[in-house]
Amino acid sequence: MSGKAIKYEPLHLQPVKVEHIADCDDCGATDVLNRTVCYTLVDKPHTHWREKCINCKRYKHPETGEWLEITAVSLGRQLLQEKSKAKQLN
């Protein structure tokens, strides 16, 4: 080795083309290429699958099926509140 830096030709990158495959079922975004939903088994406040859309960052309510724009902690708190209200009514 001679100790000299190797010079490379500059790269000319082409912009990435995003093809419209399908709208996101949750938020209706039209720029979703590969919609990804992450499933996590959670046991509190009851055992259920927590579903999160990676593209729009929304969580699916396990009982209503509605996609909510909240955090996982907020969803857990909401489920606990609903469970305690159901116990009070019974």
C-alpha positions in Angstrom: 0.0 0.0 0.0 1.2 3.4 -0.9 -0.8 5.2 1.8 -2.7 7.4 -0.7 -6.5 7.7 -0.6 -8.4 5.9 -3.3 -10.6 8.3 -5.3 -13.9 7.0 -6.5 -16.2 8.4 -9.2 -19.2 10.1 -7.7 -22.4 8.0 -7.7 -25.4 9.3 -9.6 -28.4 7.7 -7.9 -31.8 7.6 -9.4 -34.8 8.6 -7.2 -36.8 5.8 -5.8 -40.1 5.2 -7.5 -42.9 4.2 -5.3 -45.7 2.3 -7.0 -49.2 2.5 -5.7 -50.1 -1.0 -4.6 -53.1 -0.4 -2.3 -54.4 2.2 0.1 -53.7 1.7 3.8 -56.8 0.2 5.3 -56.4 2.3 8.4 -55.6 5.8 7.3 -56.3 5.8 3.6 -52.8 6.8 2.6 -52.1 6.2 -1.1 -48.3 6.0 -0.9 -48.1 2.7 0.9 -45.9 0.2 -1.0 -45.7 -2.7 1.5 -48.2 -2.4 4.3 -46.9 -4.1 7.4 -48.9 -5.0 10.5 -47.0 -6.0 13.6 -48.8 -8.5 15.9 -47.8 -8.8 19.6 -49.4 -11.1 22.1 -50.3 -9.1 25.2 -51.8 -10.5 28.5 -52.8 -7.3 30.3 -55.6 -6.3 31.0 -56.7 -9.5 29.2 -55.0 -11.8 26.7 -55.3 -10.4 23.2 -53.3 -9.7 20.0 -52.1 -6.1 19.8 -52.0 -5.0 16.2 -50.0 -2.0 15.0 -49.7 -0.7 11.4 -46.1 0.1 10.8 -46.9 2.5 8.0 -49.4 4.8 9.7 -48.4 4.0 13.4 -51.9 3.2 14.5 -53.1 0.5 16.9 -56.2 -1.6 16.4 -58.7 -1.7 19.3 -59.1 -5.5 20.0 -62.9 -5.2 20.8 -64.2 -2.6 18.4 -61.8 -3.2 15.5 -61.2 0.5 15.1 -57.7 1.7 14.2 -56.7 4.4 16.7 -53.9 7.0 16.5 -52.6 6.4 20.1 -49.6 4.8 21.8 -49.6 1.3 23.2 -49.7 2.6 26.8 -52.7 4.7 26.0 -54.5 1.7 24.4 -53.8 -0.4 27.5 -55.2 2.3 29.8 -58.3 2.6 27.6 -58.8 -1.1 27.8 -58.5 -1.1 31.6 -61.0 1.8 31.9 -63.5 -0.1 29.7 -63.0 -3.3 31.7 -63.6 -1.4 35.0 -66.7 0.3 33.6 -68.1 -3.1 32.5 -67.5 -4.5 36.0 -69.4 -1.6 37.6 -72.4 -2.1 35.3 -72.6 -5.8 36.2 
